[in-house]
Amino acid sequence: MEKRTLWNATLAYVTALVVLATAAYITTDAASLTALIPAAYGAIVFAAYLTVQRSHNPRRIAVVALVVGVVGLIATAPGLGRTLAAATGATLERPAAAISQAIMAILSLLYAARAARVALPSRSPVTRA
């Protein structure tokens, strides 16, 4: 069950990254290939998931998914700050890039949280007799 849940979460994450990259590329009038970085990261995530899936160990798969989500979050977290700054009136040189990074950061956080639920199962409270 855990493995299936992570598979669905990975497919949703990768699909969202590809849609994000496509939208960013189109909205910037195809001016920059860097708008496609989320799609490239999504391809790496998908390849990593398929590779580690061969281990048939749901916890190992979840740990890799957790690391991937955290790396994606750390790499794109600055976009959150820039997007918040823009929302409060600051002028950004590349607002589309900041928004794309912020969305990828949120997607990565959600993916990491889902993976953490499998990788780090909650412990039941100890009952004393």
Secondary structure, 3 states (H helix, E strand, C coil): CHHHHHHHHHHHHHHHHHHHHHHHHHHCCCCCHHHHHHHHHHHHHHHHHHHHHCCCCHHHHHHHHHHHHHHHHHHHHHHHHHHHHHHCCCCCCCHHHHHHHHHHHHHHHHHHHHHHHHHCCCCCCCCCC
